[in-house]
Amino acid sequence: MRHYFDRAEYGKDEAALQAIGYMAVAKDETPDHVGVTLPASSNGVVGHLDRRIQRRVASIHVLYRRRPAPPSRVNDGGDESTPSSAQ
C-alpha cells in the first residue's frame, strides 16, 4: 500500500512501478485535509472559544501487486533435440 499527497507524486511513482512489473489493484481518494474542533475550557468566560485544527494528510491510497508472469511453454519431453550416446 502506497500513500500520496498529490497527483504529480502519484503519477511519477505509478509510471515507475508499472515499468518494473507492478499494477494498481485498488485505489482510494480521500479529502486531503482532516480537521477537528476542540472545545476550549470556558472557566466562566462567555464566547466562542472553540479551536478548529486541520492537518494535511495523504489523499491518494493505492495498493500495487506484481503482474502475474505469462504462462511459460513447457516441453512435453516428446521432442528431444540431443541424441543419446550408447556405449
N, C-alpha and C positions, 0 to 999 in steps of 0.2 A: 504494500500500500504506500503510495507516494502522495504528498500533500503540497499544493502550490498556492502561492499568494496572488499570482496574476497569470493572465493568458499567455504572455510572452514567455515566461519561465516554463509553463506547461507545454507550449508549442515546441520549444527547443528540446526539452527533455523527451517528449513523445517521439519526435523525429529520430533522435539518437537511439532510443530504446527499440524502435521499430527496425532500425538499421542493423541491430545486433540480434534480432530474432524474437522480440517481445511484442505482445499485442495487449491492448486495453480490453479487459473483460467486464469491468464495472466502472462507472464514473458518476460522481455526485457533485453538484454545485450547491453551495450554501451561501448565506449572506457573508460578506467579508468583514463585518463588524458585529460584535456581540456587546450587549450592554445590560447593565443592571442599575436599578435605582436603590440607593442606600438611604434609609431614613436617618436623619440626624437626631441625636438625643435632644429633646426640647428643653429640659431643665427649666420649664416655666416660660420660655421665650415663645412668643406667638409669631408665626410667619412661615413662609415656605423655606424650609431648610434642607429638603432632600437633595442628595447629590446624585447625579447621573454619571456613571463611569462606563466608558466604551473602550474596547480593545480590538485591534485589527487581528484577524485570525486567518489561517489558510482557508480559502474558499473553494478550492477545486481538489477533490479527493479521487484518486484513480488507482484501481487495482490492476496490475500487469501480470501476465503469465507468459511463460515461454511458449512460442508457437510449437505445435506438435511437429515432429520430424516427418518428412514424407515417407511413405512406406518404401522399404528397400526391396530390391529384386533379389529373391533367394534362388540360388541354383539348386535344382532338384536332384542333382547328382547323376542324371542320366547321360549327360554330355560331358565327358571328361576330355580335356584337351591335352593332357600329358599321358603318354603311353607308359604302361607299367613294364619294368625290366624283369626278365626272367633269367635265372642263372641255373 
